[in-house]
Amino acid sequence: MSYNVRAAGLDEGVDAWVNRRATVTGAVRLHRPATVGLQEVVPEQYDDVREALPAYEWVGEGRQGSESNEATPVGYRADRFDLADSGTFWLSETPDQPGKGWDADCPRVATWVHLEDRETGERLIHVNTHLDHQGAEARRESAALLRDRFADRDASLVFTGDFNCMADSEPLELLTAEESPLVHAVDVCETTHHGPETTFTSFDSLVSAGRIDHVFVDDDVRVTGHATATDMRPDGRFPSDHLPLVVDLELGD
């Protein structure tokens, strides 16, 4: 699952986080993803997510270098996976230290977990990110950095995130270039995409602006389902200005 939950503090009144949090966390609980990547998670939300979803262990460092600011955490089911390794790096010229890269408006990070399935022994690296919303160069360079960072691996790859660009954009073409192990999950899905093509909402309705939230996999992964979920709050409003993607994957033979 990939879900931009909309940072708390950006909205007031009916769409304030306090009125959205139960449905955001409830959507994760309902769809029961093995792993989930969230975006725009500020400390208040991180605390709420961890409290509401105790079945998951969470990994993720804030983009200023601590949990005291916005993060892109990955959650994984503690009853299924053992954590082999994890980390957060910055989408910049100096990825191993906090900072803003290229023409980005703000620091951006990627968080990853390396997991082992206790039953099957299959190994999975889930990378979750949120590319910059303004810097075109930053999106291109970030995509290349993400592609190259996991070129050498001993596990299946899954990338999730709000990439702030469409599938046919230059950054995502770089991410899935010929030398890359990654492909767009929807392109190799064995079934038809389910749900809206857009991942935008205005809280009260869908916004037909295309999909900027994406899931990518390598060729070790079968994609058996790809959906945009349309869970709604009891008052008929969406819980975020993004819709979550829910993708069914199979690892190994």
N, C-alpha and C positions, 0 to 999 in steps of 0.2 A: 504494500500500500504506500502511496505517496500523497501527502496532504499538506498544503499550505493553510495553516489555521488562522491566519491574519493576526498580527501582533496586537496584544492587548494594549489599550491606551490610544489606539487610532480612532476608535469609534465611541460615541456616547449614546445614551438613551437605549432604545430597544435593541441595538446591535452591539452594545457593550459586551465585553468578554463574559461578565457574570451571567448574562442572558444566553450565551452561546456555548459555554463550556460543557454543559451536560450532554448536548447533542454532538459536539465534536468528539468527546471521549466515548460517547455512546456509539457513534459510527464505527470507531475502531473496535470496540467490544463486539458489536454486531457482526462485522465482517471477519473478525478473528484472523487477521493476517499473521503469518509466521514471523515476518519482519515488517516494520513500518518506518518510513522516513518522513519526518515532519519538518516544515519550514516556518520561519517567523515566530519561533518559540522564545518568548521573553521569560525571565525568571518566575514571575507569577504563574504563567501558564505551565512552565516546566514542573513546578510544584504540584499544580492541579492534575496534570497528566499522570505523573507518577503515583499520586494518591488514588486516582480513579481507575488506574490500569495496573493493579499489582501483579498481574500475570506476566508482565513484561519487565525486563531489565533494560535500562536506558544508558546510552553513551552519547556524549556530545559536549563540546566546549564552546563557549560564546565567541563571537567574532572579535571581541576585544582581548581575548585571552583568558577568560574566566567564565563562570556560570552567571555572572552578574550582568549579562547582556544577551542579545539575541543569538540563538543557537539553531542548528539544523540537526537535532538529535535523531539517532536510530534506536528503535526499540525492537527487542527480539524476545520470543517466548522462552521464559526461563525453564519451562518444563520440557522443552524439546532440544535446546541447543546448549553446547558448551562454548564459552568465549575463548578463542585462541589468542586473539590480539585485537587491538582497536586503536583509533587515533583520530585527530583532527588536524588538518593543515589548511593553510591560507591560500586563496587563489590570487597569487601575486608573484612577483619576481623572487621573493624570499619566502617560499611556502612553509618553511619550518619555524617561522617566527611571526607573531601578530603584525598585521599591516595591510594597507590598501594597495591594490595592484593596478598598474596601467592607468586607464582613464576612468576607473570605477568611482562611483559616488560615495561608496562606503566599503569598509572591509567585508570580504566574503570568505566563507569557509566551506570545506567539505569534511564530513565526518564518516568514518568507515568502521565496520566490524568484520572480523574474520571468525566465522562460526563453524562448528562441527555438529552435525545432526547425530544425536546419541544413538538412534536406532539404526540408521543406514550408514553412518560414517562419512556421508557426503559433506564436502566442505564448500562454504559459500562466503564470498566477500560482498557485502552490501555497502555501497557508497551512496551517500545522500548529500545534496548540495542545493544552493540557491544562487544562480548567477546574477550579476549586477543588472539593475533595471535601466541604467542610463548609458553606461560605457560600452560602446560597440567593440572597441579594441579589447576591453576587459573580457567580454563574453567570448570572443574568438580565442584569446590567449588562455583563458580559463578552461575552455573545452580541450585545447591541445594539452594543457597540463594534466587534466583529468585522464585523458586518453593514455598519455605516456606514463603516468604515475603507476598504473597497474598493468603495464604491458607484460611484465614478468610476474607470474602468479602461479600458485599451486591449488587454486580453487575456482569454482564457477563465479562469474561476475554478474552482479545486478546493480545498475545505477538508477537512482530515483531523484526527482527534484523538480523545482520550479526553475526552468532554464531561461525564462523571460524571452523566449524566441520560438518561432514555429519550426515544424519538422524540416522544412525545406530551406532553413536559414544557414548561413555560412558556418556559425559555430557548431551546429549539430551535424552538418556535413563533415566538419573536421573530426568530431567525436566518433563518427561512424565511417571514416575514410578507409580506403582499401587496406592500409596497414594496421587498422584498429581491429581488435577482437569483438567490438560491439556492434549490435544491430538494434534498430528501433523495435521494441517488443511488439507493437501493433502490426508491423510489417511481416512478422513471422508467426503471428498468432494463427492457430489451427482452426479458430472459429471467428465469426464476424464480431467486430467491435460492438459492444452493448452500451447504449446510453448516448447522451449528447456528444457531439464532436467538440464542443467548447468546454473549457474548464473554468470559465469566468462566470461570476454572478454579481448582481448589484444588491445582494441579500434578499430582494423581493422577487427577482426574476433572473433568468439566464441572460447572459450577454453574448451575442453571437460574434465573438472576436477570435475564435480559433482556440487551439490547444497549445499552451506554453508549459504545461506540466507533462512530464514524459517519464517513461521507464525504458531502459536499455538493458540488454542481456548479451552474453557471449554465446558461442555456438555449442556450449555444453548444456545449455538450458532450453527445454521445450516450453513454449508458451501455449497454454491450452485455453486461456480466457483472458479478455482484456475489456475492462469496463470503466466508464465514468459513473460514479455513484451519485445519486441525487437525494441522499438523506436530507430530511427537512426538520426544522424545529416544530414543536406543537402549534406555534402560531402561524405556520405556513411559510416562514422565512428560512433562507438557507443559513447554516451555521458559520459560513465563512464566505469571503469573496472569491474563493476557489472551490472547485469540486475535487474530491479525492479520486485518484485512480486506484483501481483494485485489479491486480493482474495475477492469474493463476499460473504457477510455474512448476515444472518437474525437473529435478536434477538427475544426472546420470542416465544410465540406459533404461 
